[in-house]
């Protein structure tokens, strides 16, 4: 249980930071500003986020199964990765309860 909690914690933080970068750095530069040089420098953000988000889903699923959470609580944890700050809030609540 401790190892799955640690994996979930790391992936929730990494996924939250990458989501923040995606929403508040990459998206405004791509869609609001016309800065092709800067856009080409940060094109790695959505690619890294795209690879890390499924890993977050798998670690959240593994943790919630080991913790024997009901389906709705499990879905809430999985959906927490879709909003920029929600995975960080979920990580704090899970760590506070299971540490």
N, CA, C and O atoms as CSV, one atom per row, in Angstrom:
chain,resi,resn,atom,element,x,y,z
A,1,UNK,N,N,0.824,-1.186,0.000
A,1,UNK,CA,C,0.000,0.000,0.000
A,1,UNK,C,C,0.877,1.262,0.000
A,1,UNK,O,O,0.563,2.238,-0.682
A,2,UNK,N,N,1.968,1.239,0.761
A,2,UNK,CA,C,2.851,2.407,0.824
A,2,UNK,C,C,3.506,2.687,-0.526
A,2,UNK,O,O,3.654,3.845,-0.917
A,3,UNK,N,N,3.902,1.622,-1.246
A,3,UNK,CA,C,4.555,1.850,-2.537
A,3,UNK,C,C,3.570,2.381,-3.573
A,3,UNK,O,O,3.929,3.234,-4.385
A,4,UNK,N,N,2.341,1.891,-3.556
A,4,UNK,CA,C,1.362,2.413,-4.513
A,4,UNK,C,C,0.971,3.848,-4.153
A,4,UNK,O,O,0.679,4.649,-5.041
A,5,UNK,N,N,0.964,4.177,-2.861
A,5,UNK,CA,C,0.703,5.550,-2.449
A,5,UNK,C,C,1.821,6.468,-2.920
A,5,UNK,O,O,1.561,7.575,-3.392
A,6,UNK,N,N,3.061,6.014,-2.794
A,6,UNK,CA,C,4.196,6.825,-3.238
A,6,UNK,C,C,4.168,7.021,-4.750
A,6,UNK,O,O,4.415,8.125,-5.234
A,7,UNK,N,N,3.868,5.956,-5.502
A,7,UNK,CA,C,3.763,6.079,-6.961
A,7,UNK,C,C,2.652,7.047,-7.347
A,7,UNK,O,O,2.834,7.889,-8.225
A,8,UNK,N,N,1.497,6.925,-6.687
A,8,UNK,CA,C,0.397,7.833,-6.981
A,8,UNK,C,C,0.781,9.267,-6.658
A,8,UNK,O,O,0.472,10.184,-7.419
A,9,UNK,N,N,1.444,9.461,-5.545
A,9,UNK,CA,C,1.831,10.813,-5.135
A,9,UNK,C,C,2.750,11.455,-6.159
A,9,UNK,O,O,2.545,12.606,-6.546
A,10,UNK,N,N,3.756,10.721,-6.599
A,10,UNK,CA,C,4.695,11.250,-7.592
A,10,UNK,C,C,3.971,11.559,-8.899
A,10,UNK,O,O,4.169,12.626,-9.481
A,11,UNK,N,N,3.141,10.640,-9.359
A,11,UNK,CA,C,2.467,10.862,-10.635
A,11,UNK,C,C,1.419,11.962,-10.547
A,11,UNK,O,O,1.198,12.668,-11.531
A,12,UNK,N,N,0.771,12.129,-9.408
A,12,UNK,CA,C,-0.203,13.212,-9.262
A,12,UNK,C,C,0.488,14.566,-9.312
A,12,UNK,O,O,-0.020,15.499,-9.934
A,13,UNK,N,N,1.633,14.679,-8.669
A,13,UNK,CA,C,2.370,15.945,-8.683
A,13,UNK,C,C,2.901,16.234,-10.083
A,13,UNK,O,O,2.754,17.347,-10.590
A,14,UNK,N,N,3.515,15.239,-10.703
A,14,UNK,CA,C,4.064,15.436,-12.050
A,14,UNK,C,C,2.950,15.744,-13.042
A,14,UNK,O,O,3.084,16.647,-13.868
A,15,UNK,N,N,1.865,15.006,-12.965
A,15,UNK,CA,C,0.747,15.243,-13.876
A,15,UNK,C,C,0.122,16.613,-13.628
A,15,UNK,O,O,-0.266,17.289,-14.581
A,16,UNK,N,N,0.019,17.028,-12.389
A,16,UNK,CA,C,-0.517,18.354,-12.082
A,16,UNK,C,C,0.356,19.471,-12.614
A,16,UNK,O,O,-0.150,20.450,-13.162
A,17,UNK,N,N,1.654,19.335,-12.460
A,17,UNK,CA,C,2.576,20.352,-12.962
A,17,UNK,C,C,2.538,20.401,-14.490
A,17,UNK,O,O,2.531,21.482,-15.078
A,18,UNK,N,N,2.513,19.238,-15.125
A,18,UNK,CA,C,2.449,19.218,-16.585
A,18,UNK,C,C,1.124,19.776,-17.085
A,18,UNK,O,O,1.087,20.433,-18.125
A,19,UNK,N,N,0.053,19.528,-16.375
A,19,UNK,CA,C,-1.238,20.081,-16.756
A,19,UNK,C,C,-1.246,21.602,-16.614
A,19,UNK,O,O,-1.794,22.305,-17.463
A,20,UNK,N,N,-0.644,22.103,-15.551
A,20,UNK,CA,C,-0.529,23.550,-15.388
A,20,UNK,C,C,0.295,24.173,-16.518
A,20,UNK,O,O,-0.067,25.220,-17.055
A,21,UNK,N,N,1.395,23.526,-16.871
A,21,UNK,CA,C,2.201,24.016,-17.988
A,21,UNK,C,C,1.415,23.996,-19.292
A,21,UNK,O,O,1.505,24.926,-20.094
A,22,UNK,N,N,0.652,22.943,-19.495
A,22,UNK,CA,C,-0.136,22.826,-20.720
A,22,UNK,C,C,-1.196,23.914,-20.804
A,22,UNK,O,O,-1.325,24.578,-21.832
A,23,UNK,N,N,-1.956,24.102,-19.730
A,23,UNK,CA,C,-3.070,25.046,-19.743
A,23,UNK,C,C,-2.617,26.501,-19.711
A,23,UNK,O,O,-3.210,27.348,-20.379
A,24,UNK,N,N,-1.569,26.800,-18.940
A,24,UNK,CA,C,-1.234,28.201,-18.701
A,24,UNK,C,C,0.051,28.674,-19.375
A,24,UNK,O,O,0.393,29.853,-19.275
A,25,UNK,N,N,0.764,27.791,-20.054
A,25,UNK,CA,C,1.939,28.210,-20.822
A,25,UNK,C,C,1.734,27.868,-22.299
A,25,UNK,O,O,1.745,28.750,-23.157
A,26,UNK,N,N,1.547,26.584,-22.580
A,26,UNK,CA,C,1.471,26.158,-23.972
A,26,UNK,C,C,0.225,26.687,-24.691
A,26,UNK,O,O,0.331,27.252,-25.779
A,27,UNK,N,N,-0.948,26.506,-24.090
A,27,UNK,CA,C,-2.189,26.926,-24.752
A,27,UNK,C,C,-2.244,28.428,-25.030
A,27,UNK,O,O,-2.594,28.812,-26.146
A,28,UNK,N,N,-1.916,29.294,-24.069
A,28,UNK,CA,C,-1.940,30.732,-24.404
A,28,UNK,C,C,-0.943,31.112,-25.490
A,28,UNK,O,O,-1.253,31.930,-26.355
A,29,UNK,N,N,0.252,30.527,-25.454
A,29,UNK,CA,C,1.244,30.861,-26.472
A,29,UNK,C,C,0.792,30.376,-27.840
A,29,UNK,O,O,1.003,31.062,-28.840
A,30,UNK,N,N,0.177,29.210,-27.897
A,30,UNK,CA,C,-0.251,28.679,-29.191
A,30,UNK,C,C,-1.484,29.400,-29.726
A,30,UNK,O,O,-1.537,29.720,-30.913
A,31,UNK,N,N,-2.469,29.659,-28.881
A,31,UNK,CA,C,-3.745,30.153,-29.373
A,31,UNK,C,C,-3.981,31.649,-29.185
A,31,UNK,O,O,-4.792,32.221,-29.914
A,32,UNK,N,N,-3.317,32.299,-28.252
A,32,UNK,CA,C,-3.558,33.717,-28.017
A,32,UNK,C,C,-2.485,34.624,-28.611
A,32,UNK,O,O,-2.790,35.710,-29.104
A,33,UNK,N,N,-1.252,34.190,-28.567
A,33,UNK,CA,C,-0.150,35.016,-29.046
A,33,UNK,C,C,0.400,34.424,-30.329
A,33,UNK,O,O,0.331,33.213,-30.542
A,34,UNK,N,N,0.933,35.255,-31.162
A,34,UNK,CA,C,1.532,34.793,-32.417
A,34,UNK,C,C,3.052,34.811,-32.263
A,34,UNK,O,O,3.739,35.701,-32.763
A,35,UNK,N,N,3.551,33.800,-31.556
A,35,UNK,CA,C,4.984,33.703,-31.298
A,35,UNK,C,C,5.503,32.343,-31.770
A,35,UNK,O,O,5.665,31.437,-30.953
A,36,UNK,N,N,5.765,32.183,-33.068
A,36,UNK,CA,C,6.177,30.861,-33.574
A,36,UNK,C,C,7.510,30.372,-33.003
A,36,UNK,O,O,7.695,29.168,-32.826
A,37,UNK,N,N,8.435,31.282,-32.714
A,37,UNK,CA,C,9.721,30.856,-32.144
A,37,UNK,C,C,9.540,30.274,-30.749
A,37,UNK,O,O,10.121,29.239,-30.420
A,38,UNK,N,N,8.735,30.937,-29.934
A,38,UNK,CA,C,8.475,30.440,-28.584
A,38,UNK,C,C,7.636,29.162,-28.619
A,38,UNK,O,O,7.844,28.254,-27.814
A,39,UNK,N,N,6.699,29.099,-29.547
A,39,UNK,CA,C,5.883,27.891,-29.681
A,39,UNK,C,C,6.741,26.684,-30.041
A,39,UNK,O,O,6.528,25.593,-29.513
A,40,UNK,N,N,7.700,26.870,-30.925
A,40,UNK,CA,C,8.562,25.742,-31.292
A,40,UNK,C,C,9.463,25.319,-30.138
A,40,UNK,O,O,9.915,24.175,-30.093
A,41,UNK,N,N,9.728,26.233,-29.202
A,41,UNK,CA,C,10.565,25.891,-28.052
A,41,UNK,C,C,9.805,25.115,-26.987
A,41,UNK,O,O,10.414,24.392,-26.198
A,42,UNK,N,N,8.480,25.254,-26.954
A,42,UNK,CA,C,7.709,24.578,-25.911
A,42,UNK,C,C,6.788,23.493,-26.464
A,42,UNK,O,O,5.851,23.075,-25.783
A,43,UNK,N,N,7.038,23.041,-27.667
A,43,UNK,CA,C,6.191,22.024,-28.275
A,43,UNK,C,C,6.301,20.680,-27.531
A,43,UNK,O,O,5.472,19.793,-27.735
A,44,UNK,N,N,7.297,20.530,-26.690
A,44,UNK,CA,C,7.478,19.297,-25.918
A,44,UNK,C,C,6.439,19.143,-24.807
A,44,UNK,O,O,6.192,18.025,-24.354
A,45,UNK,N,N,5.829,20.235,-24.362
A,45,UNK,CA,C,4.904,20.175,-23.222
A,45,UNK,C,C,3.708,19.250,-23.487
A,45,UNK,O,O,3.445,18.375,-22.662
A,46,UNK,N,N,2.974,19.398,-24.595
A,46,UNK,CA,C,1.838,18.488,-24.791
A,46,UNK,C,C,2.265,17.045,-25.030
A,46,UNK,O,O,1.533,16.119,-24.683
A,47,UNK,N,N,3.436,16.846,-25.615
A,47,UNK,CA,C,3.899,15.471,-25.830
A,47,UNK,C,C,4.214,14.774,-24.504
A,47,UNK,O,O,3.813,13.632,-24.284
A,48,UNK,N,N,4.925,15.466,-23.638
A,48,UNK,CA,C,5.256,14.889,-22.327
A,48,UNK,C,C,3.983,14.673,-21.521
A,48,UNK,O,O,3.819,13.635,-20.879
A,49,UNK,N,N,3.093,15.640,-21.554
A,49,UNK,CA,C,1.822,15.494,-20.838
A,49,UNK,C,C,1.026,14.304,-21.380
A,49,UNK,O,O,0.416,13.558,-20.614
A,50,UNK,N,N,1.035,14.135,-22.681
A,50,UNK,CA,C,0.316,13.021,-23.296
A,50,UNK,C,C,0.853,11.656,-22.904
A,50,UNK,O,O,0.093,10.691,-22.821
A,51,UNK,N,N,2.146,11.564,-22.665
A,51,UNK,CA,C,2.727,10.303,-22.213
A,51,UNK,C,C,2.540,10.075,-20.719
A,51,UNK,O,O,2.394,8.934,-20.280
A,52,UNK,N,N,2.544,11.146,-19.939
A,52,UNK,CA,C,2.472,10.998,-18.484
A,52,UNK,C,C,1.052,10.844,-17.959
A,52,UNK,O,O,0.851,10.197,-16.930
A,53,UNK,N,N,0.070,11.413,-18.629
A,53,UNK,CA,C,-1.303,11.332,-18.135
A,53,UNK,C,C,-1.818,9.894,-18.048
A,53,UNK,O,O,-2.441,9.550,-17.044
A,54,UNK,N,N,-1.590,9.036,-19.048
A,54,UNK,CA,C,-2.031,7.636,-18.878
A,54,UNK,C,C,-1.330,6.919,-17.720
A,54,UNK,O,O,-1.909,6.030,-17.095
A,55,UNK,N,N,-0.108,7.298,-17.443
A,55,UNK,CA,C,0.593,6.698,-16.306
A,55,UNK,C,C,-0.060,7.155,-15.002
A,55,UNK,O,O,-0.181,6.371,-14.061
A,56,UNK,N,N,-0.482,8.424,-14.943
A,56,UNK,CA,C,-1.234,8.896,-13.781
A,56,UNK,C,C,-2.518,8.091,-13.616
A,56,UNK,O,O,-2.854,7.680,-12.506
A,57,UNK,N,N,-3.235,7.866,-14.707
A,57,UNK,CA,C,-4.481,7.098,-14.652
A,57,UNK,C,C,-4.219,5.698,-14.105
A,57,UNK,O,O,-4.965,5.214,-13.254
A,58,UNK,N,N,-3.173,5.052,-14.583
A,58,UNK,CA,C,-2.864,3.698,-14.112
A,58,UNK,C,C,-2.466,3.679,-12.638
A,58,UNK,O,O,-2.888,2.790,-11.898
A,59,UNK,N,N,-1.665,4.642,-12.206
A,59,UNK,CA,C,-1.271,4.650,-10.792
A,59,UNK,C,C,-2.449,4.998,-9.891
A,59,UNK,O,O,-2.568,4.446,-8.797
A,60,UNK,N,N,-3.321,5.901,-10.330
A,60,UNK,CA,C,-4.515,6.231,-9.538
A,60,UNK,C,C,-5.444,5.029,-9.467
A,60,UNK,O,O,-6.032,4.758,-8.420
A,61,UNK,N,N,-5.580,4.314,-10.566
A,61,UNK,CA,C,-6.411,3.111,-10.584
A,61,UNK,C,C,-5.824,2.041,-9.666
A,61,UNK,O,O,-6.554,1.408,-8.904
A,62,UNK,N,N,-4.518,1.839,-9.735
A,62,UNK,CA,C,-3.876,0.851,-8.878
A,62,UNK,C,C,-4.042,1.204,-7.396
A,62,UNK,O,O,-4.355,0.338,-6.580
A,63,UNK,N,N,-3.834,2.465,-7.059
A,63,UNK,CA,C,-3.977,2.861,-5.669
A,63,UNK,C,C,-5.407,2.688,-5.184
A,63,UNK,O,O,-5.630,2.167,-4.091
A,64,UNK,N,N,-6.375,3.115,-5.977
A,64,UNK,CA,C,-7.766,3.039,-5.525
A,64,UNK,C,C,-8.253,1.599,-5.417
A,64,UNK,O,O,-9.109,1.298,-4.585
A,65,UNK,N,N,-7.722,0.712,-6.241
A,65,UNK,CA,C,-8.076,-0.709,-6.109
A,65,UNK,C,C,-7.459,-1.284,-4.840
A,65,UNK,O,O,-8.117,-2.027,-4.112
A,66,UNK,N,N,-6.197,-0.947,-4.570
A,66,UNK,CA,C,-5.555,-1.438,-3.345
A,66,UNK,C,C,-6.209,-0.875,-2.086
A,66,UNK,O,O,-6.257,-1.543,-1.053
A,67,UNK,N,N,-6.713,0.360,-2.176
A,67,UNK,CA,C,-7.381,0.973,-1.026
A,67,UNK,C,C,-8.835,0.517,-0.916
A,67,UNK,O,O,-9.523,0.860,0.045
A,68,UNK,N,N,-9.300,-0.248,-1.891
A,68,UNK,CA,C,-10.672,-0.789,-1.935
A,68,UNK,C,C,-11.717,0.315,-1.878
A,68,UNK,O,O,-12.669,0.267,-1.099
A,69,UNK,N,N,-11.504,1.312,-2.732
A,69,UNK,CA,C,-12.448,2.410,-2.818
A,69,UNK,C,C,-13.658,2.003,-3.645
A,69,UNK,O,O,-13.539,1.160,-4.534
A,70,UNK,N,N,-14.823,2.588,-3.368
A,70,UNK,CA,C,-15.994,2.351,-4.227
A,70,UNK,C,C,-15.777,2.981,-5.606
A,70,UNK,O,O,-14.902,3.827,-5.788
A,71,UNK,N,N,-16.575,2.556,-6.548
A,71,UNK,CA,C,-16.400,2.966,-7.935
A,71,UNK,C,C,-16.478,4.481,-8.126
A,71,UNK,O,O,-15.673,5.042,-8.869
A,72,UNK,N,N,-17.410,5.143,-7.484
A,72,UNK,CA,C,-17.567,6.591,-7.664
A,72,UNK,C,C,-16.364,7.360,-7.109
A,72,UNK,O,O,-15.941,8.355,-7.698
A,73,UNK,N,N,-15.827,6.916,-6.010
A,73,UNK,CA,C,-14.647,7.565,-5.443
A,73,UNK,C,C,-13.437,7.331,-6.351
A,73,UNK,O,O,-12.603,8.220,-6.525
A,74,UNK,N,N,-13.349,6.138,-6.922
A,74,UNK,CA,C,-12.287,5.804,-7.850
A,74,UNK,C,C,-12.376,6.693,-9.102
A,74,UNK,O,O,-11.364,7.215,-9.570
A,75,UNK,N,N,-13.578,6.859,-9.629
A,75,UNK,CA,C,-13.760,7.707,-10.803
A,75,UNK,C,C,-13.414,9.163,-10.493
A,75,UNK,O,O,-12.859,9.865,-11.338
A,76,UNK,N,N,-13.737,9.607,-9.301
A,76,UNK,CA,C,-13.375,10.961,-8.899
A,76,UNK,C,C,-11.874,11.166,-8.887
A,76,UNK,O,O,-11.383,12.213,-9.308
A,77,UNK,N,N,-11.142,10.170,-8.408
A,77,UNK,CA,C,-9.686,10.258,-8.393
A,77,UNK,C,C,-9.129,10.241,-9.810
A,77,UNK,O,O,-8.178,10.962,-10.113
A,78,UNK,N,N,-9.715,9.422,-10.677
A,78,UNK,CA,C,-9.262,9.374,-12.064
A,78,UNK,C,C,-9.564,10.682,-12.786
A,78,UNK,O,O,-8.744,11.160,-13.570
A,79,UNK,N,N,-10.720,11.258,-12.530
A,79,UNK,CA,C,-11.092,12.514,-13.186
A,79,UNK,C,C,-10.344,13.715,-12.618
A,79,UNK,O,O,-10.315,14.777,-13.239
A,80,UNK,N,N,-9.745,13.555,-11.456
A,80,UNK,CA,C,-8.979,14.661,-10.867
A,80,UNK,C,C,-7.786,15.027,-11.741
A,80,UNK,O,O,-7.274,16.143,-11.649
A,81,UNK,N,N,-7.346,14.121,-12.572
A,81,UNK,CA,C,-6.222,14.421,-13.458
A,81,UNK,C,C,-6.596,15.264,-14.652
A,81,UNK,O,O,-5.714,15.678,-15.404
A,82,UNK,N,N,-7.869,15.532,-14.856
A,82,UNK,CA,C,-8.279,16.295,-16.032
A,82,UNK,C,C,-8.217,17.801,-15.814
A,82,UNK,O,O,-8.081,18.552,-16.780
A,83,UNK,N,N,-8.312,18.255,-14.587
A,83,UNK,CA,C,-8.232,19.684,-14.296
A,83,UNK,C,C,-6.831,20.022,-13.798
A,83,UNK,O,O,-6.197,19.193,-13.145
A,84,UNK,N,N,-6.340,21.210,-14.090
A,84,UNK,CA,C,-4.944,21.525,-13.761
A,84,UNK,C,C,-4.565,21.380,-12.291
A,84,UNK,O,O,-3.470,20.900,-11.999
A,85,UNK,N,N,-5.410,21.770,-11.372
A,85,UNK,CA,C,-5.029,21.747,-9.966
A,85,UNK,C,C,-5.658,20.577,-9.208
A,85,UNK,O,O,-5.242,20.272,-8.091
A,86,UNK,N,N,-6.642,19.930,-9.799
A,86,UNK,CA,C,-7.398,18.894,-9.094
A,86,UNK,C,C,-6.529,17.701,-8.690
A,86,UNK,O,O,-6.746,17.125,-7.624
A,87,UNK,N,N,-5.563,17.321,-9.509
A,87,UNK,CA,C,-4.713,16.187,-9.127
A,87,UNK,C,C,-3.836,16.539,-7.935
A,87,UNK,O,O,-3.532,15.679,-7.109
A,88,UNK,N,N,-3.431,17.796,-7.843
A,88,UNK,CA,C,-2.626,18.220,-6.687
A,88,UNK,C,C,-3.464,18.237,-5.410
A,88,UNK,O,O,-2.977,17.868,-4.341
A,89,UNK,N,N,-4.712,18.660,-5.517
A,89,UNK,CA,C,-5.615,18.655,-4.358
A,89,UNK,C,C,-5.932,17.224,-3.946
A,89,UNK,O,O,-5.932,16.899,-2.759
A,90,UNK,N,N,-6.202,16.365,-4.934
A,90,UNK,CA,C,-6.492,14.958,-4.629
A,90,UNK,C,C,-5.290,14.282,-3.985
A,90,UNK,O,O,-5.445,13.472,-3.071
A,91,UNK,N,N,-4.106,14.609,-4.454
A,91,UNK,CA,C,-2.892,14.027,-3.874
A,91,UNK,C,C,-2.760,14.416,-2.412
A,91,UNK,O,O,-2.430,13.571,-1.579
A,92,UNK,N,N,-3.009,15.674,-2.082
A,92,UNK,CA,C,-2.923,16.133,-0.692
A,92,UNK,C,C,-3.931,15.412,0.180
A,92,UNK,O,O,-3.594,14.989,1.285
A,93,UNK,N,N,-5.159,15.260,-0.291
A,93,UNK,CA,C,-6.185,14.594,0.504
A,93,UNK,C,C,-5.873,13.124,0.704
A,93,UNK,O,O,-6.061,12.595,1.800
A,94,UNK,N,N,-5.397,12.453,-0.341
A,94,UNK,CA,C,-5.071,11.021,-0.229
A,94,UNK,C,C,-3.893,10.821,0.719
A,94,UNK,O,O,-3.929,9.931,1.568
A,95,UNK,N,N,-2.857,11.633,0.584
A,95,UNK,CA,C,-1.675,11.481,1.442
A,95,UNK,C,C,-2.035,11.786,2.890
A,95,UNK,O,O,-1.559,11.105,3.798
A,96,UNK,N,N,-2.861,12.791,3.117
A,96,UNK,CA,C,-3.265,13.137,4.483
A,96,UNK,C,C,-4.016,11.979,5.126
A,96,UNK,O,O,-3.858,11.716,6.318
A,97,UNK,N,N,-4.835,11.286,4.334
A,97,UNK,CA,C,-5.645,10.220,4.902
A,97,UNK,C,C,-4.879,8.905,5.072
A,97,UNK,O,O,-5.099,8.191,6.051
A,98,UNK,N,N,-3.980,8.573,4.131
A,98,UNK,CA,C,-3.353,7.262,4.145
A,98,UNK,C,C,-1.907,7.265,4.623
A,98,UNK,O,O,-1.256,6.221,4.569
A,99,UNK,N,N,-1.388,8.373,5.080
A,99,UNK,CA,C,-0.012,8.380,5.607
A,99,UNK,C,C,-0.004,8.264,7.111
A,99,UNK,O,O,1.064,8.254,7.724
